[in-house]
Amino acid sequence: MVISSALIIWKGLIYITGSESPVVVVLSGSMEPGFKRGDILFLNMNKDPIRAGQIVVFNDGRDVPIVHRVIEVHEQRDSKEADILTKGSISLISS
């Protein structure tokens, strides 16, 4: 019963937030002092443009998502892509 309830809650969070990983745990100290190692984050997909200062979560092929703060956004004029410079990493995100 407990496992079934947890699965239903998890699937409900996926549907409500629009994220396949609606809950993540901070694994490193790269986001301190804002987020400390072990903090639990609830994610929500947003269709608004990404801006400097926002917290983003992305997956670069690893098993766990990466949480970083956006430092700069460089939009490509000829496509719907943007180069996003984050604290500790660079990622290419399609709009």
C-alpha positions in Angstrom: 0.0 0.0 0.0 2.8 2.4 0.9 4.7 1.7 -2.4 1.5 2.1 -4.4 0.8 5.4 -2.7 4.3 6.7 -3.3 4.1 5.7 -7.0 0.8 7.5 -7.4 2.2 10.6 -5.7 5.3 10.5 -7.9 3.3 10.1 -11.1 1.0 13.0 -10.0 4.0 15.2 -9.4 5.3 14.4 -12.9 1.9 15.4 -14.4 1.5 18.6 -12.4 5.1 19.9 -12.8 5.7 18.7 -16.4 9.0 17.4 -15.3 10.2 13.8 -15.5 12.2 14.4 -12.4 10.0 16.6 -10.2 12.1 16.1 -7.1 15.9 16.2 -6.9 18.5 16.3 -4.2 21.5 18.6 -4.3 24.6 16.4 -4.4 27.5 18.9 -4.3 28.4 22.2 -2.8 28.5 24.1 -6.1 25.3 26.0 -5.3 26.2 27.2 -1.8 25.2 29.4 0.0 21.8 29.3 -1.9 21.4 25.5 -1.8 23.4 23.2 0.5 24.3 19.6 -0.2 21.4 17.4 0.7 18.7 20.0 0.1 15.6 18.7 -1.7 14.4 20.8 -4.7 10.9 20.5 -6.3 11.1 21.3 -10.0 8.6 22.9 -12.3 8.9 23.1 -16.1 8.5 26.7 -17.3 8.0 27.9 -20.9 9.3 31.4 -20.2 12.7 32.3 -21.7 15.7 31.5 -19.5 17.3 34.6 -17.9 20.4 35.3 -15.9 20.0 34.6 -12.2 17.5 31.8 -12.6 18.1 28.3 -11.4 18.0 25.7 -14.2 18.2 21.9 -14.2 19.6 20.0 -17.2 20.9 16.6 -18.1 24.1 16.3 -20.0 24.0 12.5 -20.4 24.6 11.6 -16.8 22.2 9.6 -14.6 21.3 12.5 -12.4 20.2 16.0 -13.4 22.5 19.0 -12.9 21.3 22.1 -11.0 23.1 25.4 -11.7 22.5 29.1 -11.6 22.4 30.9 -15.0 25.2 33.5 -15.4 24.7 34.6 -19.0 22.3 33.8 -21.9 23.5 34.1 -25.5 20.6 33.7 -27.9 21.3 32.5 -31.5 19.6 34.8 -34.0 19.4 32.2 -36.8 17.9 29.4 -34.6 15.8 28.7 -31.6 18.8 27.7 -29.5 20.7 29.6 -26.8 24.1 29.1 -25.2 23.6 29.2 -21.5 26.5 29.9 -19.2 25.9 28.4 -15.8 27.9 28.4 -12.6 30.4 25.6 -13.2 29.1 24.4 -16.6 28.2 25.4 -20.1 25.1 23.9 -21.7 23.3 24.2 -25.0 19.5 24.4 -24.5 16.9 24.4 -27.3 13.9 26.7 -26.9 
